[in-house]
Amino acid sequence: MRIEELGKEGEQEARILLKKCGFWIMQVDWMGERNGEYLLFEIKKKEKFKPPPFVGHGLDYRQVVARLRFQKKTGIRCMFLVKDVDDGLWYWNYLDILEDGEKFMTRNKIRVYPLTAFNVYEPHT
């Protein structure tokens, strides 16, 4: 078995063990620190959500709840960062800001935010 496979298997076994021990756990895409400020990052690469009600991007509502719960307890904010496969741009904003604005819940419990609520990262040319 390759070392990567062993690592993934170990992570899955540890997840099961930690849940049995009563831990509430979540998987983090990335966590970073800049200028003394820590951020949790939720990262997606996907197509835009199409209207109705608006063009936007979203993520599973369970992830929204988990990230905001983490922020409330630790003060560490979550940045939602999406690479749009349609236009190749990166869209981003803090999850708490997105939640305070316009939003939509799909039947599949995906929380969608309008594209206008995101900042766009435009690399320097």
C-alpha positions as CSV (number, residue, x, y, z in Angstrom):
1,M,0.0,0.0,0.0
2,R,1.3,3.4,-0.9
3,I,2.1,6.0,1.7
4,E,-0.8,8.3,0.4
5,E,-3.3,5.5,0.7
6,L,-2.1,4.6,4.2
7,G,-2.5,8.3,5.2
8,K,-6.0,8.5,3.9
9,E,-6.9,5.2,5.5
10,G,-5.5,6.4,8.8
11,E,-7.4,9.7,8.6
12,Q,-10.7,7.8,8.1
13,E,-10.0,5.4,11.0
14,A,-9.1,8.4,13.2
15,R,-12.4,10.2,12.2
16,I,-14.4,7.2,13.3
17,L,-12.4,6.9,16.5
18,L,-12.8,10.6,17.4
19,K,-16.5,10.5,16.7
20,K,-16.9,7.5,19.0
21,C,-15.0,9.5,21.7
22,G,-17.6,12.2,21.5
23,F,-15.7,14.8,19.4
24,W,-17.6,17.1,17.0
25,I,-15.3,17.2,14.0
26,M,-15.2,18.9,10.6
27,Q,-12.7,18.7,7.8
28,V,-11.0,22.0,6.9
29,D,-9.9,22.7,3.3
30,W,-7.1,25.1,4.4
31,M,-6.3,27.2,7.4
32,G,-3.9,30.1,7.0
33,E,-2.3,33.0,8.9
34,R,-1.3,36.4,7.6
35,N,-0.2,39.4,9.7
36,G,-1.2,37.5,12.9
37,E,-4.7,36.8,11.7
38,Y,-5.9,33.2,11.2
39,L,-8.5,32.3,8.6
40,L,-10.3,29.1,7.7
41,F,-10.8,28.6,4.0
42,E,-13.7,26.7,2.4
43,I,-12.7,26.2,-1.2
44,K,-14.8,25.0,-4.2
45,K,-14.4,24.8,-8.0
46,K,-17.7,24.7,-9.7
47,E,-20.1,26.1,-12.2
48,K,-22.3,29.1,-11.3
49,F,-25.7,28.4,-9.9
50,K,-28.3,29.5,-12.5
51,P,-31.5,31.5,-11.7
52,P,-34.0,31.5,-10.3
53,P,-33.5,33.4,-8.1
54,F,-30.1,34.7,-9.2
55,V,-26.6,33.7,-10.6
56,G,-24.4,32.7,-7.7
57,H,-22.2,30.2,-5.9
58,G,-23.0,28.1,-2.9
59,L,-22.0,25.3,-0.6
60,D,-23.7,22.6,1.5
61,Y,-25.6,24.2,4.4
62,R,-24.1,21.8,6.9
63,Q,-20.7,23.3,6.0
64,V,-22.1,26.8,6.5
65,V,-23.4,25.9,10.0
66,A,-20.1,24.2,11.0
67,R,-17.9,27.0,9.8
68,L,-20.0,29.7,11.6
69,R,-20.2,27.6,14.7
70,F,-16.4,27.4,14.7
71,Q,-16.1,31.2,14.1
72,K,-18.5,31.9,17.1
73,K,-16.4,29.7,19.4
74,T,-12.9,30.7,18.2
75,G,-13.2,34.1,16.6
76,I,-11.6,32.6,13.4
77,R,-13.5,33.7,10.3
78,C,-14.1,31.5,7.3
79,M,-13.4,32.7,3.8
80,F,-15.5,31.1,1.0
81,L,-13.3,30.9,-2.1
82,V,-14.7,29.6,-5.4
83,K,-12.9,29.1,-8.7
84,D,-15.6,29.5,-11.3
85,V,-15.3,26.9,-14.1
86,D,-17.3,29.1,-16.5
87,D,-15.1,32.2,-16.4
88,G,-12.0,31.0,-14.6
89,L,-12.2,33.8,-12.0
90,W,-11.9,33.4,-8.2
91,Y,-14.8,34.7,-6.2
92,W,-14.5,35.2,-2.5
93,N,-16.0,36.7,0.6
94,Y,-16.2,35.9,4.3
95,L,-19.0,33.5,5.1
96,D,-20.5,35.6,7.9
97,I,-20.8,38.5,5.5
98,L,-22.4,36.3,2.9
99,E,-24.9,34.9,5.5
100,D,-25.9,38.5,6.5
101,G,-26.9,39.3,2.9
102,E,-29.2,37.8,0.3
103,K,-29.2,34.0,0.1
104,F,-31.2,31.1,-1.2
105,M,-31.6,27.5,-0.1
106,T,-32.0,24.8,-2.7
107,R,-34.0,21.6,-2.3
108,N,-30.7,19.8,-1.7
109,K,-29.8,22.1,1.2
110,I,-27.2,24.1,-0.8
111,R,-26.9,27.7,0.4
112,V,-26.4,29.9,-2.6
113,Y,-25.2,33.5,-2.5
114,P,-25.6,36.0,-5.4
115,L,-22.5,36.6,-7.5
116,T,-22.8,40.3,-6.7
117,A,-22.0,39.5,-3.0
118,F,-18.6,38.2,-3.9
119,N,-15.3,40.0,-4.4
120,V,-13.4,38.9,-7.6
121,Y,-9.7,38.2,-7.5
122,E,-8.1,39.5,-10.6
123,P,-4.5,38.5,-10.9
124,H,-2.1,41.3,-11.8
125,T,-1.1,41.3,-15.4
